[in-house]
Amino acid sequence: MNCEVKFLRNTNAVYYSGNLLEATVEMNLTECVRINEITSKFIGYAKTEWTVDISKYNLQTFTGRIDYLDKKIQVLNEDSTAVDLSPGTHNFDFQFQLPENIPTSYKSKFGSIKYKIQVVINFSSLTKSELFFDLPFIVIHPINLNSIYPSLNEPIKVELAKKFNFNLASSDLNMMVVVPQGGYVAGQAIEVLVQIENLGRTRVKYVKIALRKISKYSCQLPKPLNKTSTEVLIKEVIYNEIPSKSKRDFLRSIFIPPVPPNIENCDLINVSYELKVKAKTIGWNKSPALKIPIKIGTVAIANDNLIYGEGMSNKRVLPPAYEDSFRNSAITDTSSDEEE
């Protein structure tokens, strides 16, 4: 006897929230088998967990959990009568409509959002009582940047006037960053214009542009606790010194890797993105930096002037290998973590 549970009409096991999920239990039998029932259960949840040093010799674990799916479906034998199956191949199909507002699948060091189908085959046999199957799948909550965030198609400009001494009459360094819009999908490029005017005596050694993922986590027990971690996804360092009394303009394209869209509909895990531009100055002064929030969606803004990665075009589909970011077994947070 060989039993297998597999998805129908979806080989990647990647679904949008609101999609119809169809699957089948396939049994290849070499002899007659009596089955009491076959059940499937759709499970989805968000979970957070981390450990905090309460004192020198005391560690405390904080956890949180929210269930999004908990639906049981009777695949075979709704009337509780045993069924005899003859030798051969038997398929038992079942389906489930995913809710519209469940969050995107996610995995990290401090929390995850996971979905799976749990199938149980119950036999009327003394030698074989039950078979269990766990079939994970990926959910993507769609974000249409054109309709959900219509203002994102406008250019964003941020400016900073930095003073390196106590002379408040004028600034020592003026910094400006401009991007053509605030929303993108994986595979697109952010065109970043950086303008720096150095009016003081401090030299600017280099300029660093980084696309960062900001993950915020919440726990419920034993008491509410929050944590924030930052991961640098892409960075580019421009080694072009800006001497005193000079001005430089830089234009760079920052391509967005296959990352999940913003997660904003989960009470335990929130994922957002930002562009950070930093001018590294010489000496003890704090280097000035500017940040621009970036929305990552699943449907690109209708703008034919944007730059796309290899093989990409302005189509309303997921870019190639989009689901790979969810299957990555280790997502490393590379910056500081903060509890609140």
N, C-alpha and C positions, 0 to 999 in steps of 0.2 A: 504494500500500500504506500502510495506517495501522495502527500497533501501539500498544497501551496495556496497562499493568499496573494493576489496581485491586483494592481490597479487596472481599470479598463479605460482605454482611449487616453491614457496619460502615462507615458513611459518614464517621465522625469519625476513624478510624484510632487509636482509643484502646482499649487492652486491659488487663485485669488480668493479672498474672502467673498462670500456670496455665491461661489461656484457650486455646481453639483458634483459631488465626489461619487464615482462609481467604482465598485470593486467586485471581485468574485472569489469564491472558495472552490478550488479545483481539486477533485479527488480522483486519482487513478487507482482502481482496485483490481486485485488479482483474485479475490474471493468475495463472497457475500459478507456484508457488514451491516450490523444493526446500529443505528444512531438514535440517541434520545433527542438531541437538539444541536443546532449550531447557532451561536449568538455572536454578535459583533458589538463592540463598544467604542464610540468615538471619544477620545480623551484629548483635552487641550488645557494647558495651564501656564502661568508665569510663576517663576520661583526665584527667590533671591536668598543668598546666604553668605555671611562672612564672619570672621572672628575678630574680636577687639580685645586688646590688653586692658583689663580693668585695673589690675595692679601688677606688681612685679611677678607674682606667682599665680595669677588668676586670669584665665582666658574665658571670655563669654561669647557664645555663638548667637548671632542674630539672624532671624529667618523671616521670610514672607512668602505667601502663596495666594494666588487667585486662580480659580478654575473658570475656563472659558467654554469648554466642551465636556459634557458628561451625559452622552446619549447612548442608550442601549437599544439595539435593533435585533429582532428575532429573524434570523436568516432562514432557518429550517425548523418546521414543526411548531407552529403557533398553538396547536391544540393539545400539546403535551403527549402525543402518541408516538411511540417509537416507529422509526422508518427503516425498512430493509432495503439496502442498496445492492444491486447485482454487480458482478465484475464488469469493468469498463471505466470510462471517464464520465464523471458527473460534475456539473458546474452549478453553483448556487450564487446567483448575483444579488447584490444589495447596493443601496445608494443612500446618500445623506446630503441634504442641502446645507452647506456651511453658512453660518450667520454672517451678516454683512459687515459687522464692526469688530470682528476679532482681530487682534494685533498681529503684526508680521513676526514670523519665526526669528529667533535670535539666540545666540549662544556667546557667553563670555565667562570670565573668571568669577564674577560675582553674581551672575544671574542668567536665566535663560527663559525663552518662550518656546514651548515644544508642543507638537501635535502627533498623535498616533492612532491607529486602529488596533484594537485588541480583539482577537477572534478566539473563541473557545469551541472545540468540537467535543461533544459528550457522547461516549460510546456505551452501548449496553453489552459490556464485556468484562470478564474478570481479569483478563490479561492487559487490557488497554482501557483505561477509564476516560482520560481527557487528553486532548492536544491543545497547546496554547501557541498563538502567533501574535507577535508585535510587529506592526507595519508602520514605521514613521513616515510622515509626509510634511511638506513645507507649505506654509501659508504666507502669502504676500498681500498685505492690505494695500489696495491700489490708491495712488495719489496722483490725480490729474492736476498738474501744475497750472493748467489753463483755467480750470473752473474753481478749484478749491482755493487757490491763491492767485487771483488775477493780477494783483499788483506786482507780482514777482517779475513781470516782463519789463519793468522799468530799470534803468541804470541805477546803481548804488554808488554814492561817493561819500567817503569818510575822510576827515581832516584832523590834523593834530598840530598844535604849536607848542614845541617843547622848550622850556627854559632850563639852562644848565647852571645858572647862577642866581643871585638875588636881585638882579636888575629886572624889575617887572615892567619896564617901559616897552620892551620889545622881546621877541622870541629869538632863541639861538638856532632853532631848526624847525622848518616847516615840512610837514609830511602829508601826502595825499595819496589815497588808493581808490581806484575806480574799477568796477566790474560792470559788464553790459546788462546783467540781470541777476536776480537773486535765487533762481530756481533752475535745477539741472537734473539729468538722469545719468546713471552710470554709463561711461563711454564718451560723454561729452567733455569739452574742455572749457575751463574758466579762463577767459582772457583778462589778465590782471595788468592794469597800468599803475605803476608806482612812480610818484614824483617826489623828489627830496631836494629841498633848498637848504643848504648848510650856511647859515649866516654867522655862526660863532667860531670859536677857536678849536672846538673838538672835532676830530676827524671821524668820519663814518667808515668803518673797516669793510663791512659787507652788508648786504640786504638778504634776509631769509624770508621766503614765502612758503607757508605750510597749510595744507588742508588737514583739519583735525576733526576727529569724531569725539563728541562729548556724550558720555553715558552716565545717566543719573539713576541710582538705585534706591529703593526704599524697603525697609524691613518693618514688620508689624510686632514681632515678639522677640524678647520679653517686653520690649517697649519700642515705640517708633524711632527709627534711626535712618539717616540718609547718607549716601556716599556718592561721590562724583569721581570719575576717572576719565582721562584724556588719552587718546591714541593718535599719533601722527601718522596719517595715511600716505601722504605724498609731501615731499619738501624739495625746494630748489634754493640753492644758495648762490647769490650773485656776487662774485668776488670782484667788485669794481669799486675801489675806494673813492669816497667823496671828500675831497680836501676842504679846508676852511674857505669860505667865501666862494662856493661853487654850487652848481645845480646839476642834477642828473634825472633823466627819465628812463624807466625800464618797462618793457612790455614782454610778458611771459604767458605761456599757455600751460595751465595746470590740468592735466587729464584726470578725470574721476575714475577710480578703479571700480570693480563690481562689488559695491557695498549695498546693504539693505537701505530702503528708503527711511525717511524720518519715522520714528515710532513715537506717537503722541497720544495714543488711545489705550495705554496700559498704565495702571496706577502704581505699578512697582518698578517698571523700567521705561525710561525715556531716552531716546537716542536722537541727537541733533548733530549738525555739522557747522563748522565755521572756517573761514579763511583768516589766517593770522599773518601779518606782515610786520617784520621787526627790522629796525635799522640798528646794527651793532656798532656802538660808539666806543672810542678809545678812552680809557681812564675809569674813574670810579663812578661816573654818572650812570644812572639807570637808563638802559637803552630803550628808546621809544618804540611802541608797537601799536598797531591798529588791528581791529577784528571786524569781520563782516559775517553775519549769519548767512548760511547757505542751506536752502531747502533741497533735499534729494527726493525725487518722486519717481513714478513709474511711467508717466506720460509726459513727454517733453513739451516745453513751451513752443508754440508755433512760431519759430524764428529761423528763417533760412540762412541767416548770417552767422550762425554759430558754427564752431569747429567741432568735428567729431573724430573719434579714434578710427583706427583702421577697420574697414568693413562696416562702419556705422553710417547711418543716414538719419534724417529727421523723420523717423517713423514712430508710430505710436505702439511700439512693441518693446518688450524687454530686450536689452542688448545681449549678445552671446555670453554664455557662462555666468549670467546674472545669479543663478541659483548656487553657484560654486561658493559664494561667500557664506552661505548658510551651512554648507556641508563641511566647512573647514573645522577640523576637530579642536584646534587651539587658536583662540583669539586672544592676543596678548595686549594688555593695557600698558603703555610704555611711559606714562607720566604719573604725576602725584595723585594720591587719593585723599579725599577729605570727608570726614564725618561731620554732621551738623546736629 
